[in-house]
């Protein structure tokens, strides 16, 4: 009953007119960026960080969550009508969704995606509300040693989960950790790695780094590779709604997708990509006619779309209760919390309960808004695909520049000429983001390293101070030992899976040659 009371109090916060407006802006922007190929929720939230740093924290965070949810909804539109996923989690949707569109059943495909997303988001949000207090109660038992092990687990899972190789993920993480060392030491008060530049005494701004890596770096990568969309948009023919057979075939897929997506999203190294692919495999296993998959099976749309939206709510479990981001968007949202002086974790539920429960309850409102926006306004979202990409990325660069100037107006002297220091960092980190993309290094571990690095360092030094330098104190409890083992497994298991996949591929090639 206590959870329902907290949700009701949260709804009172979420239903305030200003917060409803923030939610509407968030889901609208999220749907739009989900539709546009190459522009995801992480990039959009990063762009809005410098714009919202003086706004209401609750409203801004509600808007960020709406963008996250909306991106999951919007990604299905281009997957189905254009065969070009707007979000990586919607890749699997394109297989059967686009085939349905070619058969004149684009309407039912879009409908099952939207309704499945609504049902999954609703159930997953309720699961988040009931599970979060238990996780918080468990996390309150953590001391410095447990927190350091938890941060180590976050580093390892993020590094192993993102990118094509664990080594590249760890390399990106080291870059972020190094950037996190810049500034005044929290314990000694000494300047570190500042090279005498006073503007660096406060450290590297997470906002500037996020905007540069995700927005400027992506724009430079698009320009350099001439990545332009030239796909054909499939027209919606026939009925735009689901018939009785479609409903009968979809509802079990929605529930299965929700059951798969939420726990995987809540797991470190989970995420919507994994859950949507797993859901597709499960639906194919349960199908009466597996041969229909790949040819326009509605279950191949319903299950994965429910899974990736449930995963979005699941991602908020470790983010809100432990302060651990498991996706790129969650990492940027963590930066948004810190921008307002808030640190996600067990204490946040005690010190800022109205904000946390308002955010959770706002997801229920956002889901309803998204259902209303997606079904009748599909024609409007499709028209967004006609925006020329040069205009789109020019606007992103302009928005990033203006936002950085507004958030960081500091200047530095370049000889006798004063220049904007924030813009200089934006350009430098933007080039870094391009280089990382050019050589296929993941971006998210850099941001995670900058955000969590100082926290991990603080926990490590506190643990060693309490134990008077005894390193065995890092393993003094079963919780710490379990987290260390999970961190090691987070590195070794992906390596084993990749090696196993390569071995199977070589075996298949050898069999084909014989």
Residue, then its C-alpha position, 0 to 999 in steps of 0.5 A: x500500500x505504501x508504494x501506491x501512496x507514493x505513486x499517488x503523491x508522485x502523480x500529484x507532482x507529475x500532473x502539475x501544469x508545468x510538469x505536464x508541459x515538460x512531459x509533452x515537450x519531452x515525448x514530442x522531441x523523443x518521438x521526433x528524434x526516434x523517427x530521424x535516423x542517426x539522432x537518438x535520445x542520448x544526443x537530444x538529452x545531451x543537447x538540452x543539458x546546457x539549456x535546462x541547467x537553470x530550469x526546474x530540476x523536476x521538470x527537466x528530468x521529467x522531460x529527459x525521461x519523456x525523450x528516452x521513452x519517446x525515442x523508443x516509440x519513434x524508432x519503430x516508425x522508420x523501421x517499419x516504413x523506411x527499413x531504416x531504424x531510427x534507434x538501434x533497439x528498433x533494428x529487429x523491428x525492421x525485419x518483419x515491420x517493413x515486410x508488413x508495410x510492403x504488403x500494405x499492412x503498415x498501419x497494423x504494424x505501427x498500431x501493434x508497435x504503439x499499443x505494445x509500447x504503451x502496455x509494456x511501458x505501463x507495466x514496466x513503470x509499475x514494476x519499477x515503482x515496486x522494485x525500487x524501494x527494495x533495491x534502495x533498502x539493500x543499497x543502504x547497507x553499502x559502505x565505501x568498500x561496497x560502493x567502490x566495488x559497485x563503481x568497478x562493476x559499472x565500469x566493467x559492464x559499460x566497457x564490455x557492453x558498448x562497442x565491438x570489443x572489450x579492449x576498445x571499451x576499456x580504452x574509452x573508459x580510461x580516457x573518461x577516468x583521466x578526464x575525471x582526474x582534472x581539477x582540484x583534488x577533493x581530499x588534498x586540495x591540490x590541482x591535478x592535470x590542470x597545466x596551470x589553466x585556472x578554468x580547469x580547476x573546477x574540472x571538466x564539465x560533464x555537460x560540455x563533454x556530453x554535448x561535444x561527444x554526442x552532438x558535435x562528434x556525430x555531426x562531424x562523423x556524418x559529414x565525413x562519411x556522407x551518410x545520407x538516407x536514400x530509402x523509400x518510404x512505404x505508403x500506408x495502405x488499407x486499414x490503419x488499425x488492427x483486426x481481430x486476428x492481429x489483436x489475438x496474435x499480438x497480446x501474448x507477444x506484448x506480455x512476453x516482451x515486457x517480461x523479457x525487456x524489464x529485467x534485462x534493462x535493469x541488469x548491468x550490460x543489459x539494454x534495449x538492444x539485447x532485450x529486443x533481439x531476445x524477444x524476437x527469438x522467443x516469439x519465433x520459438x513460440x510461433x505456430x509458423x516460424x517460417x513466417x518470420x522475416x516475411x511479415x509476422x506481426x509477432x516480430x513487431x509486437x514482441x521486440x517493441x514491447x521489450x525495448x520500451x520495458x527495457x527503458x523503464x528497467x534501465x531506471x532501476x539501477x540509475x535511480x537506486x544505485x546511480x549506475x547508468x547501463x545505457x548511453x542515454x542513462x549516462x547523460x541522464x545521470x549527468x542531468x541529475x548532477x547538473x542540479x546537484x543531485x546524486x542518484x542512489x539510495x539517499x536520493x529516495x530519502x532526501x528528494x522523495x517528491x522528485x523521484x516519485x514524481x519522475x516515476x509517476x510521470x512515466x505513466x503520463x508520458x506513456x499515455x501521451x505517446x499513445x495519443x501522439x503516435x497513432x493519429x499523427x503518424x503522417x506528421x512523423x513521416x514528414x520529418x524524414x524529408x528534412x535535409x540532413x545538412x540542415x538538420x546537423x547544421x541546426x544541431x551544431x548551432x544549438x550545441x554552440x549556443x547552449x555551451x555559451x549559455x552554460x559556460x561563459x568563461x573566457x581564456x586568453x589566446x595571446x592578446x585575444x579573449x576566447x570562449x573557453x567553453x567553446x574551445x573545449x566543445x571543439x576539442x572534445x567534438x574532434x575527440x568524439x569524431x576520432x573515437x567514432x572513426x576508429x569504432x571506439x564507444x562513446x558512452x564509457x568516456x562519459x561514464x568514466x568522467x561522471x563515476x570516476x571521482x566517486x569511485x576514487x573517493x570511495x576507494x580512498x575512504x575505504x583505505x583510510x578507514x582500514x589504515x591502508x589495508x587493501x583487504x578491506x575492499x573484500x571485507x563483506x560478501x556484498x563487496x566480494x559478489x560485486x567484484x566477482x560480477x565485475x570480473x565476469x562482466x569482462x570475461x563473459x563477453x570475451x568468451x561469447x565473442x570467441x565462441x561466436x568466432x569459432x562457430x563462424x569459422x566452423x560454419x565456413x569450413x563446413x560450407x567449403x567442404 
